[in-house]
Amino acid sequence: MERDKEREIRDQLSMLGLQHRDLDNEIAALEAAGSVDQLHITRLKRRKLQLKDQITTLEDQLLPDIIA
């Protein structure tokens, strides 16, 4: 893989990781405050899962396939 492409993927991973942590903190704060807006919390959790899927996809691009 080219270094530029790898650097770009790592930058994206970093950005997505920050967004994932921010969502995690926001969800925790809403749940701790006893927020009654479950729909909003559910949407945040769904977005967090989407971010995790994107992170996994990018990580898979960085790791070479190993044939056992």
Secondary structure, 3 states (H helix, E strand, C coil): CCHHHHHHHHHHHHHHHHHHHHHHHHHHHHHHCCCCCHHHHHHHHHHHHHHHHHHHHHHHHHCCCCCC
